Structure formats: structure tokens, C-alpha cells
Amino acid sequence: MTNNTLWMIAGLGNPGREYARTRHNIGFMVIEHLAEKYNISLTQKKFDTHFGLGEMEKIKVILAEPMAYMNLSGPPIMQLAKYYKLALDHILVIHDDIDLLFENLKIKAKGGHGGHNGLRSIIGVAGDNAFPRIRIGIGRPDTHIDVTGHVLGKFAAEEIKRLDPVLNCAVEAAHTIITKGVTLSMNRFNR
């Protein structure tokens, strides 16, 4: 029996100090902002995931950061979801998106992986793509810059100045999805 009173919010990223605060780790950064705002400690460890349990307006949530590399995000997230008997539509995934301009955000109720290896892994393990996600734009690099270097690179100084509002918007979007539903959230945040 699935648990429809509990949500998991999983931010995608790569473990390790060398990847901290890189564009690819913006999902982790949102989870850390959520943890701080809702006073949820990310000290529990299970299934290669760091996570914490807490509440958002009396709705129970798990904030999770898979500690496998991005392209192996599926097994830890889905093992934790299975352990807590979560339905796929109660797993909110937050990830970077190179096809959205920096500072842009888009909510989707479900969809393909769009070339994102973390999503590809989750869809592969789940056998379905029917989970909501928040896509956070990191923009494409200039044509002379390697895409991998851009994604795994640190934010530019000018981007860092504008990063907090982006993270705060993603936190608000996650809160709205959990408390008001995906459809209302898409209408509010997708511009």
C-alpha cells in the first residue's frame, strides 16, 4: 500500500567537495535551502542517500540527496521511495537544466529525461516517468566552451550574485507543489 501522506523531495547532484556549488549540483543546493527553511536535519543515511524527515505545513516530507554520482541517481532514490512506500507521483525531483536560461525555472508533472543522466537513471529504475520535477536553468555555454565543463563548473561571479533568488524561487515552487499540487504550481511558476 502506498503512502499518500508523505512526499520525497530529491535534489540531484554529485557527491564530493570538488562538485559542491557547481551548476550540476543546484538540486543539492535547493535541498539545503529547504532543510534550513523547514529546520530539517539531513543527517540520516540509508541506501546511499543523505536525507532528513520533517514537515511543510503539517505535510510530512523527506528531503533527500543521493550520494551516488548523477548518472546513478535512480537506485538510491527509488530504494528510499520503496522503503517509505511512496507512489511515484509523490517523488519531486529537483535538477539542473542546460536547455533553460539561467534564473529560469520550469515545473513538469512528468516527462522524458531530455538528455539529463540523473533523470534517465530514475526513469530507468522506476520504469516510468510519472514523477514531478523542478527544472532549474543553468543555461548553455558559449559555443567555444565544453558543455561538460560548463555543467560541472562553478557558477560565474555574476551568476553567484543572482543565485539566492533562484534557489528561493525553487524552494517556494517545491512548497507550492507539496501543499497546493502540481497543476497550480505549473500555472504559477511556469512563465
Protein Blocks (a to p, Z undefined) as FASTA:
>chain_A
ZZfkbccddddddedjklgoiaklmmmmmmmmmmmmnopaffbceehiacddddeehiac
dddddfbdfklmmmmmmmmmmmnopafklcccddddfkbcehiacddfbdcekopaklmm
mmmmnopabbccddddebjadfkbcfklmmmpccdfklmmmmmmmmmmmmmmmmmmmmno
jklmmmmmmZZ
